[in-house]
Structures are given as C-alpha cells and as structure tokens.
Amino acid sequence: MKFTKLLLVLFSFLLLGEISGQAPKIVAGINVDRVKRLEKFVQSEIDKGNIPGAVTMIIHNGTVVHQGALGYKNVSTKTPMKIDDLFYIQSMTKPIISTAFMMLYEEGYFKLDDPVSKYLPEFKNFRVVRSVNDGPDAPTDSLKSEMTITQLMSHSSGLTHGLNDNPVENRFRKGYFKQSKTIQERVSNITKFPLLAQPGTQWNYSAGPDVLCVLIEKFSGMSVNEFLKTRIFDPLEMKSTGYNVPKSEQSKIVSLHMKGNNGTISVAANQPPFENVTVWSGVNGLFSSAADYATFCQMMMAGGTYKGKQYLSRKTVDLMTSNQTGDLFQLPGTQWGLGFAVVTDGPATKTPASKGLFFWAGANNTHFFIDPKEKLIAIFMTQEGNFTLDYHTSLRQMVYQTLAN
C-alpha cells in the first residue's frame, strides 16, 4: 500500500512538472515547438550545400502559424534570404492558369468534354507516334479520338512537355520552346509535333497549360497577363506575382542555383527572364512570393472564396481537385485533377497526407500542398535546379508532425 501511495505521489509531481512551464505552445492547432524540426531540416539542407536557402510557410485553420527564411538568396554575394523574396515558380504557374481557365468555364465558354478542336480547329490534325524512339520520318497513326478539354487539363491528352530524354521529346523540346514573341505564336507550332499517345490512354506531363492560355485569350478577349492581373492577382492582393518583376522589386529575386557534379552549389549561369517577357505561358513563367502563393492556396482551400469574395464555386473547386485520370498517373496514392495532383489514397503515398490533399511543384524546387480536411497549407520555396519530389515528401513529413489537435 505504501509503495502504491509513493508511485501516486511521484506521478503527481511529474504531471505538475509537465503542466507548469513545460506545456507545448499551441497556435491555431499547431505545436510551434515542433515547427523547429522543419527549420532544422531546411538548415541541414543548406549546411549540406544542397540548396542556397529557403522560405517556408504553414497556415492552419486560416492562421499563419509559421513563416521563416533561412540561408541565402545568392550564395556568391551571401545575401540573406528574406520571407518576402521572389521565386521563379516554374510549374507552380500551372495551377494558377488552370484556375483562371475554370473561371471562364463557370461563365459558360466551354464544356469539359468538348474537343479542343471545337475552338482550335488545327487540333484535328494531330498524329500519334508508334514509339518515342522513332525518328522524324517514322510512320505515325491517326487519332482514334480527339483530345478533350479535360484531357488537356489533366495531362492525359497525349501532348508532351519534352522533359524526357528520347528522340521524340527531344525534338519537341528544341522545336516548341524556341524563341517566340507571344503565347499564340508558340502554341501555333504545337500541332507540328506528334502526340506521345492516343488521348486518354496515358499520363504525360505536357505543355497543355500553354494551350489553355491561348483559349483564355480567345474566350476573354484579354491577354493572359491582363486576365490574371484583373481576375486573380489584384483581387487577391498578390502584389508580388507576375511574369515581369518591376525594377523596384528586382532586388528580391532569388537567384537560380545548381549543385554540380563536384557537390558544390553555385549561382547558375543562365537565370530566368524577369523583365520584357511577352510570352504569357501556362507551363511556367510566373514569379511569386511564398505569401502571395499562400493567398492563392487559401482561396482554393476555402472553396473559391477569399475575404468574403467568391472567385470560383465550391463545386468547381471540388471538380478541379477530384481524380480525372483514373489510374493513369503512376505516383502511389495519387492521381490528377484539373490543374493539380490529388491524393486519392493517403496511406498509399507513404506520407501522412489526407485523402483529397492537392498539390504541385516547380522545377526549381518550389513546393506546396493544400489539405482541406486538416485545413492545412504548407509551402517550401527554394531555387535549386535539380528537381526532386523528396523535398515535397519531406515537407509533408515535417509539417504534419506539427499538428496538435
């Protein structure tokens, strides 16, 4: 009996010790102490010379609970990274373009099952390669069915991005992304190249968002640049997002870095264009800050509404963040919606992701995810050109462990 009483007394002291001064600091459902683990991870990547620096951000239950900057925006000048710095977000342009396009869907300009050729007749003329290793004069097949708007938005149209090292994609990359003055001029060349597959039969990351830009201009009568500014950037107060960076803001641009074969990270010889840009592209091209992109994410997580104003309907956002590709996408537990990758089976991803999480990334290792179930947004932005999804999975790993409720 005395021994039992002694254990109870000891337990009481331990409990009081935890309560008095040692309880974790909780802000909007996030254990702030555990956020230090995310910062430690980022700092370790900087110390290893894998990235120059990074800006990270966590929003939970509508509250910004973390916003931090570590490392350098330029390793040569040792200029410190700041939270309002600007990043060339590459393919994180695609979700914004897809959202702009779906605004026009809600205005009745098209249906998702429409063939693209209904609006761009030259798209009837596509041919399909028999092998990605074929030469330019190899025989091709005719279309079994025309690509639809849904396929264009979900990267199942047969179009390519030219990212893989094979003869067909190499020719596309060199021929399609040549110098153009406008997005209209660039896309006018797209039908000169064959599709990688029959529409609807494969998932291939593609230049489809460029085609969306041409359609945005066709339907709205505005340039993509003007449409984004008037319909998304200005209303959402995304003042640091655009294809061109004003001279007053150019000091905030984070330099693109590359880690060489010798293991040393340095400023890349070729930097992204940040002024005099006239090709309003959908595949890449935008600069943005972590805070600006987080605002866009908040609008999407809230079902198309931000600060009391509606930009999309909740059902349209549901449509965009639902599986539109069946089982074509080969990332475990993940498929594609309309502009976003979507988690369809959280445990299968081998991350703590909820079903319904949607996300994407940019080639210079800018990453974000939106988890509507947990009311959670996370952003990781750096500028290092050896893209890896490891940073995305690490972001999930380091952010979900901060949840305190």
KETI-173243 format. One record per residue: residue number from 0; x, y, z of N, C-alpha, C in turn; residue in one letter. Coordinates in steps of 0.1 Angstrom, whole numbers. Atoms other than C-alpha are relative to their C-alpha. Layout:
BEGIN
R   n    nu    nv    nw   cau   cav   caw    cu    cv    cw res
R NUM     X     Y     Z     X     Y     Z     X     Y     Z   A
...
This chain:
BEGIN
R   n    nu    nv    nw   cau   cav   caw    cu    cv    cw res
R   0     8   -12     0     0     0     0     9    13     0   M
R   1    -9   -11     0    28    24     9     7     2   -13   K
R   2    -7    -1    13    46    16   -24   -10     6   -10   F
R   3     9    -6    10    14    24   -43    -2    15     2   T
R   4     1   -14    -3    10    57   -25    12     8    -5   K
R   5   -12    -7     5    46    66   -33     0     2   -15   L
R   6     1    -1    14    40    59   -70   -10    11    -4   L
R   7    10   -11     2     9    82   -69     6    13     2   L
R   8    -6   -13    -3    29   110   -53    10     3   -11   V
R   9    -9    -2    11    57   106   -79    -6     4   -13   L
R  10     7    -3    12    33   106  -107    -6    14     0   F
R  11     6   -13    -2    16   137   -93    11    11    -3   S
R  12   -10   -10     3    49   156   -93     4     1   -14   F
R  13    -3     0    14    57   145  -128   -10     8    -8   L
R  14    11    -7     7    23   157  -140     0    15     2   L
R  15    -1   -14    -2    27   190  -123    11     7    -7   L
R  16   -12    -5     8    61   194  -139    -3     3   -14   G
R  17     3    -1    14    46   189  -173    -9    12    -2   E
R  18    10   -11     1    18   214  -166     6    13     2   I
R  19    -5   -13    -4    39   241  -151    12     3    -9   S
R  20   -11    -6     8    60   258  -178     6    -9   -11   G
R  21    -5     9    10    66   228  -200   -10    -5   -10   Q
R  22    10     4    10    34   225  -219     4     6   -14   A
R  23    -4    -5    14    39   229  -257    -8    13    -3   P
R  24     7   -12     4    29   262  -272    -8    -3   -13   K
R  25     9     3    10    -1   257  -294    -6    13    -6   I
R  26     6   -12     7   -11   283  -320    -9    -6   -12   V
R  27     9     4    11   -42   276  -342     1   -15    -3   A
R  28    -1    14     2   -38   239  -336    14    -6    -5   G
R  29   -14     4     3     0   238  -344     9     1    12   I
R  30   -10     0   -11    27   228  -319    12     8    -5   N
R  31   -10    -9     5    50   258  -325    14    -6     3   V
R  32   -13     6    -3    79   240  -308     4   -10   -10   D
R  33    -3    10    10    77   212  -334     3     6   -13   R
R  34    -4    -6    13    80   237  -362    15     1    -1   V
R  35   -14     0     0   116   239  -352     7   -11    -7   K
R  36    -5    11     7   120   205  -367     1     3   -15   R
R  37     0    -4    14   111   219  -401    12     9    -3   L
R  38   -11    -9     2   136   247  -397    13    -7     1   E
R  39   -12     8    -1   162   222  -386     3    -8   -13   K
R  40    -2     8    13   156   201  -418     5    10   -11   F
R  41    -4    -9    10   159   232  -440    14     4     2   V
R  42   -14    -4    -2   191   243  -423    10   -11    -3   Q
R  43    -9    11     3   206   209  -427     2    -1   -15   S
R  44    -1     0    15   199   210  -465     9    12    -4   E
R  45    -9   -11     3   216   244  -465    15    -4     3   I
R  46   -14     4    -5   246   231  -445     6   -10    -9   D
R  47    -6    10     9   250   202  -468     3     5   -14   K
R  48    -3    -5    13   252   225  -498   -10    -4   -10   G
R  49    10     5    10   220   211  -514    -9    11    -5   N
R  50     8   -12     4   201   244  -515     7    13     5   I
R  51    -6   -12    -5   211   280  -511    -7     6    12   P
R  52     8    -5   -11   183   288  -487   -14    -3    -3   G
R  53    14     3     3   145   286  -485    -9     9     9   A
R  54    11    -6    -7   113   303  -474   -10   -11     3   V
R  55    10    10    -3    88   281  -456   -12     7     7   T
R  56    13    -6    -6    52   288  -445   -10   -11     3   M
R  57    10     9    -5    25   270  -426   -12     8     3   I
R  58    12    -7    -4   -11   281  -424   -10   -11     4   I
R  59     9    10    -5   -36   262  -403   -12     7     6   H
R  60    12    -6    -4   -72   270  -396    -1    15    -3   N
R  61     1   -14     4   -68   302  -415    10     9     6   G
R  62   -10    -8    -6   -39   314  -394    14    -3    -4   T
R  63   -14     2     3    -3   319  -405     7    -3    13   V
R  64    -7     4   -12    15   300  -378    15    -1    -1   V
R  65   -14     0     3    49   299  -394     3     6   -13   H
R  66    -6    -6    12    68   320  -419    14     3     3   Q
R  67   -14    -1    -3   105   317  -420     9     0   -12   G
R  68   -10    -1    11   136   324  -442    13    -4     6   A
R  69   -13     5    -4   169   306  -439    10     0   -12   L
R  70   -10     1    11   201   307  -459     1    13    -8   G
R  71    -3   -11     9   209   329  -489    -8     0   -12   Y
R  72     6    -1    14   192   342  -520    10    -1   -11   K
R  73   -11     1     9   226   343  -536    12    -4     7   N
R  74   -12     6    -8   255   321  -524    13     8    -3   V
R  75   -12    -8     4   280   343  -542     2    13     8   S
R  76     0   -13    -7   271   376  -526    -4    -2    15   T
R  77     4     3   -14   259   359  -493   -11     9     4   K
R  78    12    -8    -3   227   380  -495   -10    -9     7   T
R  79     9     9    -7   204   366  -468   -14    -1    -6   P
R  80    13     2     5   171   351  -478   -10     7     9   M
R  81    10    -7    -7   140   371  -467   -14    -6    -3   K
R  82    13     6     2   104   360  -463    -8     6   -12   I
R  83     7    -6    11    92   384  -490     7    -1   -13   D
R  84    -8     2    12   117   373  -516    -8    -7   -11   D
R  85     7     4    12   106   364  -551     7   -13    -7   L
R  86    -5    13     6   109   329  -567    -6    -2   -14   F
R  87     5     4    13   106   318  -603    -6   -14     2   Y
R  88     7    12    -5    79   292  -596    -2   -10   -10   I
R  89     1    10    10    80   274  -629   -13    -7    -1   Q
R  90    12     7     3    53   247  -630   -11     3    11   S
R  91    11    -4    -9    35   262  -599    -8    11    -7   M
R  92     8    -9     9    23   286  -627   -13    -8    -4   T
R  93    11     8     6     1   257  -640   -13     0     9   K
R  94    13     0    -7   -25   256  -611    -7    14    -1   P
R  95     6   -13     2   -30   294  -614    -7     1   -13   I
R  96     6     0    13   -36   291  -651   -12    -8    -1   I
R  97    12     9     0   -60   262  -646   -11     7     7   S
R  98    11    -7    -7   -79   283  -621    -6    11    -8   T
R  99     5   -11     8   -81   312  -644    -9    -6   -11   A
R 100     8     6    11   -94   289  -672   -13    -5     6   F
R 101    13     5    -5  -121   274  -649    -9    12     4   M
R 102     8   -12    -1  -133   309  -642    -9     2   -12   M
R 103     7    -1    12  -142   310  -678   -10   -12    -3   L
R 104    10    12     1  -158   275  -676   -13     4     7   Y
R 105    12    -4    -7  -181   290  -650    -9    11    -7   E
R 106     8   -10     8  -191   317  -675    -6    -6   -12   E
R 107     6     7    11  -201   291  -700     6     0   -13   G
R 108    -7     0    13  -175   294  -727     3   -13    -5   Y
R 109    -4    13     5  -168   257  -729    -6   -11     9   F
R 110     3    11    -8  -177   223  -716    13    -9     1   K
R 111   -13     8    -2  -150   199  -702     1   -11    -9   L
R 112    -2    11     9  -158   171  -726     0     5   -15   D
R 113    -1    -6    13  -156   195  -756    13    -5    -6   D
R 114   -13     2     6  -129   185  -781     7    14    -2   P
R 115    -7   -12     1  -102   211  -782    -1     6   -14   V
R 116     1    -4    14  -106   213  -820   -13     9    -2   S
R 117    12    -8     1  -140   229  -814     4    15     0   K
R 118    -4   -14    -2  -121   261  -805    13     3    -8   Y
R 119   -13    -1     7   -87   254  -822    -1   -11   -11   L
R 120     3    10    10   -96   236  -855    13    -8    -4   P
R 121   -13     7     4   -59   227  -862     3   -12     9   E
R 122    -3    12    -9   -60   202  -833    -6   -13    -5   F
R 123     5    12     7   -79   178  -856    11    -7    -7   K
R 124   -11     5     9   -46   173  -874    11    -8     7   N
R 125   -11     7    -7   -26   156  -847     2   -15    -5   F
R 126    -4    14     2    -7   123  -854     5    -5    13   R
R 127    -4     7   -12     4    98  -828    12    -9    -3   V
R 128   -12     9     2    39    82  -826    -3   -14     3   V
R 129     1    14    -4    43    45  -825    10    -4    11   R
R 130   -10     2   -11    74    47  -803     7    14     2   S
R 131    -7   -13    -3    91    76  -785    15     0    -5   V
R 132   -13     1     6   123    63  -801     0     2   -15   N
R 133     1    -1    14   111    69  -836     7    13    -5   D
R 134    -6   -12     7   129    93  -860   -11     9    -6   G
R 135    10   -10     5   112   123  -876    -7    -5   -12   P
R 136     7     4    12   103   104  -907    -7   -14     2   D
R 137     7    13    -3    88    73  -890   -15     1    -2   A
R 138    15    -1     2    52    64  -897    -7     3    13   P
R 139     8    -3   -12    26    77  -873   -15    -4    -2   T
R 140    14     4     0   -10    69  -865   -10    12     0   D
R 141    11   -10    -1   -42    89  -869    -6    -1    14   S
R 142     7     0   -12   -63    99  -839   -11   -10     0   L
R 143    11     9    -2   -87    73  -826   -12     8     6   K
R 144    10    -9    -5  -105   101  -807     7    13     2   S
R 145    -7   -13    -1   -98   138  -804     2     3    15   E
R 146    -3    -4   -14   -83   153  -772   -11     9     5   M
R 147    10    -8    -7  -108   169  -748     6    11     9   T
R 148    -5   -10    -9  -105   199  -726     4    -6    13   I
R 149    -4     7   -13  -104   176  -695    13    -7    -2   T
R 150   -13     7     2   -75   156  -710    11    10    -1   Q
R 151   -10   -11     1   -57   189  -718     4     4    14   L
R 152    -3    -5   -13   -60   200  -682     6   -10     9   M
R 153    -5    11    -9   -51   166  -667    12    -7    -5   S
R 154   -12     6     6   -21   158  -688    -2   -14    -5   H
R 155     3    13     7   -38   129  -705    -4     1   -14   S
R 156     4    -4    14   -42   145  -739     9    -7   -10   S
R 157   -10     5    10   -11   128  -755    11    10    -3   G
R 158   -10   -10     2     8   161  -756    12    -3    10   L
R 159   -12     2    -8    43   162  -741     5    14     5   T
R 160    -7   -12    -5    64   187  -722    15     0    -5   H
R 161   -14     2     5    97   174  -737    10    -1    10   G
R 162   -10     1   -11   113   166  -704     8   -12     0   L
R 163    -8    12     0   124   131  -711    10    -1   -11   N
R 164   -11     1    10   155   121  -730    -3   -12   -10   D
R 165     2     9    11   142   103  -760    -2     8   -13   N
R 166     0    -8    12   142   113  -797   -13     8    -3   P
R 167    12    -7     2   105   123  -799    -1    13     9   V
R 168     1   -11    -9   106   145  -768    11    10    -2   E
R 169   -11   -10     2   140   160  -776    -4     9   -12   N
R 170     4    -9    12   126   172  -810   -10    10     5   R
R 171    10    -9    -5    96   187  -792     6    11     8   F
R 172    -6   -10    -9   117   205  -766     7    10    -8   R
R 173    -8    -9     8   140   220  -792    -8     8    -9   K
R 174     8    -7    10   113   229  -817   -11     9     6   G
R 175    12    -7    -5    84   240  -795     4    12     9   Y
R 176    -3   -10    -9   102   261  -769    11    10    -6   F
R 177    -9   -10     6   122   282  -794    -5    14     2   K
R 178     4   -14    -3   121   319  -793   -13     4    -7   Q
R 179    13    -5     5    85   333  -797    -2    13     7   S
R 180     3   -13    -5    71   367  -792   -13     0     9   K
R 181    13     1    -7    36   356  -779    -3   -14     3   T
R 182     4    14    -3    20   325  -764    -8    -5   -13   I
R 183     7     4    12    -2   325  -796    10    -6   -10   Q
R 184   -10     4     9    29   322  -817     6   -13     4   E
R 185    -6    13    -4    44   294  -796   -10   -11    -2   R
R 186    10    11     1    12   273  -795    -3    -3   -14   V
R 187     3     2    14     7   277  -832     9   -11    -6   S
R 188    -9    10     5    36   253  -836    -2   -14     6   N
R 189     1    12    -8    23   226  -813    -5   -12    -8   I
R 190     5    11     8     5   206  -839    10    -6   -10   T
R 191   -11     5     9    37   202  -859     7   -13     6   K
R 192    -7    11    -7    48   176  -834   -11   -11     3   F
R 193    10    10    -3    31   142  -829    -2    -2    15   P
R 194     3     3   -14    14   131  -797     8   -12     4   L
R 195    -7    12    -6    31   106  -774    -9   -12     0   L
R 196    10    11    -1    -1    85  -771   -13     5    -4   A
R 197    14    -4     3   -37    84  -781    -6     7    12   Q
R 198     6    -7   -11   -57   109  -760    -8    -9    10   P
R 199     7     8   -10   -69    94  -727     6   -13     3   G
R 200    -6    13    -2   -46    64  -727    13     0     9   T
R 201   -12    -1    -8   -15    77  -709     0    14     7   Q
R 202    -3   -13    -6    -5   104  -684    14     4    -4   W
R 203   -13    -5     3    23   125  -698     0    15     3   N
R 204    -1   -14    -3    33   158  -683     2     8   -12   Y
R 205     1    -6    13    26   183  -710     0    15     0   S
R 206     1   -14     2    26   218  -724   -15     4    -2   A
R 207    14    -4     0   -12   217  -722    -4    13     5   G
R 208     3   -13    -5   -14   247  -700     3    12    -9   P
R 209    -3   -10    10     1   268  -728   -13     1    -9   D
R 210    12     0     8   -30   258  -749   -11     7     8   V
R 211    10    -7    -8   -52   269  -720     2    15    -1   L
R 212    -2   -14     1   -36   303  -722    -5     6   -13   C
R 213     6    -5    13   -45   306  -759   -15     0     1   V
R 214    14     1    -1   -80   296  -751    -5    11    10   L
R 215     3   -12    -9   -81   322  -722    -1    12    -8   I
R 216     0   -12     8   -72   349  -746   -11     0   -11   E
R 217    11     1    10   -97   336  -772   -14     3     6   K
R 218    13    -2    -6  -126   335  -748    -2    13     6   F
R 219     1   -13    -8  -119   366  -727     2    12    -8   S
R 220    -3   -12     7  -106   389  -753    11     8     6   G
R 221   -10    -7    -7   -78   398  -729    13    -8    -1   M
R 222   -12     8     0   -41   388  -728     0    -8    13   S
R 223    -1     7   -12   -33   362  -702     5     8    11   V
R 224    -6    -9   -11   -12   387  -683   -11     9     6   N
R 225    10    -9    -5   -41   411  -681   -11    -7     7   E
R 226    10     8    -7   -66   384  -672     4    -4    14   F
R 227    -5     4   -13   -45   371  -644     0    12    10   L
R 228    -1   -12    -9   -39   406  -630   -14     5     4   K
R 229    13    -6    -4   -75   417  -631   -10   -10     7   T
R 230     9    10    -6   -92   384  -621     5    -7    12   R
R 231    -5     7   -11   -68   369  -597    10     8     9   I
R 232   -11    -6    -8   -37   389  -587    -4    12     8   F
R 233     4   -12    -7   -52   423  -580   -11    -3    11   D
R 234    10     2   -11   -84   410  -562     5    -7    12   P
R 235    -6     7   -12   -63   386  -540    11     8     6   L
R 236   -12    -8    -5   -37   413  -534    13    -7    -1   E
R 237   -13     7     3   -10   391  -549     9    10    -7   M
R 238    -7   -11     6    11   422  -555    14    -4    -5   K
R 239   -14     4     4    44   403  -559     0   -11   -11   S
R 240     1    11    10    32   378  -586    -2     5   -14   T
R 241     2    -4    14    36   382  -623    11    -5    -9   G
R 242   -10     5     9    56   374  -654    12    10    -1   Y
R 243   -11   -10    -1    77   406  -651     1     6    14   N
R 244    -2    -6   -14    92   420  -619     4    14    -2   V
R 245    -3   -15     1    92   458  -615    14     2     5   P
R 246   -14    -3    -4   127   474  -611     1     1    15   K
R 247     0    -2   -15   117   483  -575     0   -13     8   S
R 248     1    13    -7   112   446  -567    11    -9    -4   E
R 249   -10     9     6   141   431  -586    11    -5    10   Q
R 250   -10     3   -10   164   431  -556    -5   -12     9   S
R 251     6    11    -8   140   405  -540     1   -14    -8   K
R 252    -1    12     8   146   379  -568    11    -9     6   I
R 253    -9    10    -5   162   347  -555     7    -6   -12   V
R 254    -8     5    11   190   336  -579    -2   -15    -1   S
R 255     0    14     2   187   302  -595    13    -6     2   L
R 256   -13     7    -3   214   278  -582    -1   -14    -6   H
R 257    -2    14     4   227   245  -594    11    -7     8   M
R 258   -11     8    -6   246   218  -575     7    -8   -10   K
R 259    -7     7    10   273   205  -597     4   -14     4   G
R 260    -5    14    -3   288   170  -600    10     0    11   N
R 261   -10     0   -11   315   181  -576    -6     3    13   N
R 262     7    -1   -13   289   186  -549    -1    15     4   G
R 263     0   -14    -4   293   224  -549   -12     7    -6   T
R 264    11    -8     5   263   247  -552     4    14    -4   I
R 265    -4   -13     5   267   279  -572   -12     6    -8   S
R 266    10    -7     8   246   305  -590     1    -5   -14   V
R 267     1     5    13   235   292  -623     4    10   -11   A
R 268    -4    -9    11   250   307  -655   -12     7    -6   A
R 269    12    -6     6   216   312  -670   -11     2    10   N
R 270    11    -4    -9   189   330  -650   -13     2    -7   Q
R 271    13    -2     7   152   331  -657    -3    15    -3   P
R 272     3   -14     3   140   362  -675   -10     6     9   P
R 273     9    -6   -10   123   387  -652    -5    14    -5   F
R 274     5   -12     6   116   417  -675    -1    -1   -15   E
R 275     3     1    14   104   423  -710    -5   -13    -5   N
R 276     6    12     4    86   390  -710   -13     2    -7   V
R 277    13    -2     7    58   388  -736    -7   -13    -3   T
R 278     7    13     2    51   351  -738    -7    -4    13   V
R 279     7     3   -12    24   347  -712    -3   -15     1   W
R 280     0    14     1    30   310  -707    -8    -6    12   S
R 281     7     7   -10     9   285  -688     8   -11     7   G
R 282    -8    11    -5    36   259  -683    10     5    11   V
R 283    -9    -6    -9    59   283  -664     0    15    -2   N
R 284    -1   -14     4    69   319  -663    -2    10    12   G
R 285     3   -10   -11    55   335  -631    11     0    11   L
R 286    -7    -2   -13    74   349  -602   -10     2    11   F
R 287     9    -2   -11    58   349  -568     8    -1    13   S
R 288    -6     2   -13    65   351  -531    -8   -11     7   S
R 289     6    11    -8    56   324  -505   -14     6     5   A
R 290    12    -6    -5    30   348  -490   -11     1   -11   A
R 291    10    -1    11    13   355  -524    -5   -13    -4   D
R 292     5    13     4    11   319  -533    -8    -6    11   Y
R 293     9     5   -11    -3   311  -499   -14     6    -1   A
R 294    13    -7     2   -31   336  -506    -8    -8   -10   T
R 295     6     8    11   -39   317  -538    -5   -13     6   F
R 296     4    13    -6   -39   284  -518   -12     2    10   C
R 297    11    -2   -10   -62   299  -491   -13     1    -7   Q
R 298    12    -2     8   -87   309  -518    -5   -14    -5   M
R 299     4    13     5   -87   274  -532    -4    -9    11   M
R 300     4     9   -12   -89   256  -498   -14     4     5   M
R 301    13    -5    -4  -119   278  -490   -11    -1   -10   A
R 302    11     3    10  -138   265  -520    -2    12    -9   G
R 303     2   -11    10  -131   295  -542    -3    14     5   G
R 304     3   -13    -6  -137   323  -517    12     5     8   T
R 305   -11    -6    -8  -113   347  -501    -5    14     5   Y
R 306     4   -12    -6  -121   375  -477   -14     5    -4   K
R 307    14    -2     3  -158   372  -484    -4     2   -15   G
R 308     3    -1    14  -155   374  -522     2   -13    -7   K
R 309     0    13     6  -162   344  -544     7     1   -14   Q
R 310    -7     1    12  -138   336  -573    -4   -12    -8   Y
R 311     4    12     6  -149   301  -581   -11    -6     9   L
R 312     9     7    -9  -178   280  -568     7   -12     7   S
R 313    -6    12    -8  -171   253  -542    -1   -13    -9   R
R 314     1    13     8  -183   226  -567    10     0   -11   K
R 315   -10     0    11  -159   238  -594    13    -4     7   T
R 316   -13     4    -6  -130   235  -569     0   -15     3   V
R 317     1    14    -2  -143   201  -560     4    -8   -12   D
R 318    -2     6    13  -142   192  -597    15     0    -3   L
R 319   -14    -2     3  -107   205  -601     9    -9     9   M
R 320    -8     8    -9   -94   185  -571    -5   -14     2   T
R 321     5    14     1  -111   152  -580     8    -7   -11   S
R 322    -7     9    10   -95   123  -599    -6     1   -13   N
R 323     4    -1    14   -98   130  -636     7   -10    -9   Q
R 324    -9     8     8   -73   104  -648    -1   -15     3   T
R 325     1    15    -3   -85    70  -635    13    -5     8   G
R 326   -12     5    -6   -53    51  -627    12     2    -9   D
R 327   -11    -3    10   -30    67  -654    12     5     7   L
R 328   -11    -6    -7    -8    86  -630     7   -10     9   F
R 329    -7    11    -7    19    64  -615     6     3    13   Q
R 330    -5    -3   -14    27    81  -582   -10    -6    10   L
R 331     9     8    -9    13    59  -554   -10     9     7   P
R 332    11    -7    -8   -20    70  -539    -4    14    -6   G
R 333     2   -14     5   -21   100  -563    -5    -1   -15   T
R 334     4    -2    14   -39   110  -595    -1    14    -3   Q
R 335     0   -14     4   -46   141  -614   -14     6    -1   W
R 336    13    -7     2   -75   166  -613     2     9   -12   G
R 337    -1   -10    11   -78   197  -634    10    11     5   L
R 338   -10   -10    -4   -45   216  -627     8    -3    12   G
R 339    -6     4   -13   -35   198  -595     2   -15     0   F
R 340     0    14    -4   -22   164  -585    -8    -1    13   A
R 341    10     2   -11   -47   149  -560     3   -13     7   V
R 342    -1    13    -8   -42   123  -532   -13    -7     0   V
R 343    12     8    -1   -67    96  -536     0   -11    10   T
R 344    -2    10   -11   -53    72  -510    12     4     8   D
R 345   -11    -5    -8   -33    88  -482    10   -10     4   G
R 346   -10    10    -5   -16    57  -467     8    -5   -12   P
R 347    -8     5    11    -5    46  -502    11     9    -4   A
R 348   -11    -9     3    16    77  -505    12    -1     9   T
R 349   -11     2   -11    37    66  -475     3    14     6   K
R 350    -2   -13    -7    32   102  -461   -13     1     8   T
R 351    13    -2    -8     6   115  -436   -11     7    -7   P
R 352    10    -7     8   -14   130  -464   -14    -5     2   A
R 353    14     4    -1   -52   131  -461    -5    -3   -15   S
R 354     7     1    13   -74   119  -490    -6    13    -3   K
R 355     5   -13     4   -82   150  -510    10    11     0   G
R 356   -11   -10     1   -49   168  -505     3     2   -15   L
R 357    -5    -3    14   -39   186  -537    12     9     1   F
R 358   -14    -6    -1    -5   199  -546     6     1   -14   F
R 359    -9     1    11    21   205  -572    13     7     4   W
R 360   -14    -5    -3    57   219  -575     5     6   -13   A
R 361    -7    -6    11    81   238  -597    14    -5    -2   G
R 362   -13     7     3   113   227  -614    12     5     8   A
R 363   -11    -5    -8   135   249  -592    -3    -3    15   N
R 364     3     4   -14   121   231  -561    -8    10     8   N
R 365    11    -6    -8    92   252  -551   -11   -10     1   T
R 366     9    11    -3    66   230  -535   -12     6     9   H
R 367    11    -3    -9    31   234  -519    -9   -11     1   F
R 368    12     9     0     2   214  -507   -11     6     8   F
R 369    12    -5    -6   -33   221  -496    -8   -12     5   I
R 370     7    11    -6   -51   197  -472   -13     5     5   D
R 371    13    -5    -5   -88   207  -469    -5    -6    12   P
R 372     5     8   -12   -96   180  -443     7     6    12   K
R 373    -7    -6   -11   -69   194  -420     0    15     1   E
R 374    -1   -15     1   -74   230  -431    15     5     1   K
R 375   -14    -2    -1   -37   230  -437     7     3   -13   L
R 376    -8    -4    12   -14   247  -462    14     1     4   I
R 377   -14     0    -2    23   243  -465     8     4   -12   A
R 378    -8    -5    12    49   260  -488    14    -1     4   I
R 379   -15     0    -1    86   254  -493     5     5   -14   F
R 380    -5    -6    12   104   276  -518    15     2     1   M
R 381   -14    -3     2   140   275  -529     2     2   -15   T
R 382    -3    -1    14   158   279  -562    13    -8    -3   Q
R 383   -11     9     4   179   249  -570    -5    -9   -11   E
R 384     6     5    12   175   234  -604     0   -15    -2   G
R 385     1    14     1   180   197  -597   -13    -5     7   N
R 386    13     2    -6   143   190  -591    -1   -14     6   F
R 387     3    12    -6   133   163  -567   -13     1     8   T
R 388    12     0    -8   100   153  -551     3    -3    15   L
R 389    -4     3   -13   119   144  -520    -3    12     9   D
R 390     3   -12    -8   115   180  -508   -15     1     3   Y
R 391    14     0    -2    78   176  -512    -4   -10    11   H
R 392     3    10   -10    76   144  -492     5     4    14   T
R 393    -6    -5   -13    99   160  -465    -9    11     5   S
R 394     9   -11    -4    76   190  -464   -12    -6     7   L
R 395    12     7    -6    46   167  -456     5    -6    14   R
R 396    -5     6   -12    67   148  -430     2    10    11   Q
R 397    -4   -10   -10    79   179  -412   -12     9     4   M
R 398    11    -8    -4    46   198  -413   -11    -7     7   V
R 399    10     7    -6    21   171  -404     3    -3    15   Y
R 400    -3     3   -14    40   163  -372    -1    12     9   Q
R 401     3   -11    -9    33   198  -360   -14     1     5   T
R 402    14    -1    -4    -4   192  -358    -2    -4    15   L
R 403     1     3   -14   -15   193  -322   -14    -3     4   A
R 404    14     4    -3   -52   185  -324    -6    -8   -11   N
